[in-house]
Amino acid sequence: MAPVHVWRNVPFEQVVTTGNHVETEFDNTVYGLSERVVVVGYECPVLAVTIDPTP
């Protein structure tokens, strides 16, 4: 079984504001959002080639 590799970046935060919400009580509301990108990968050989060393 091939080893699984996981890459992830540091969490980053951003502020999301709404300026034109349909309901007036939610208009100009500020939300906090935190995200992290995670990628999972593994090696999977699908082809083997013999290389001739003579030029």
Stockholm file with secondary structure:
# STOCKHOLM 1.0

chainA/1-55         MAPVHVWRNVPFEQVVTTGNHVETEFDNTVYGLSERVVVVGYECPVLAVTIDPTP
#=GR chainA/1-55 SS CCCEEEEECCCEEEEEEESSCSSGGGTTEEEEEEECCEEEEECCCCCCCCCCCCC
#=GC SS_cons        CCCEEEEECCCEEEEEEESSCSSGGGTTEEEEEEECCEEEEECCCCCCCCCCCCC
//
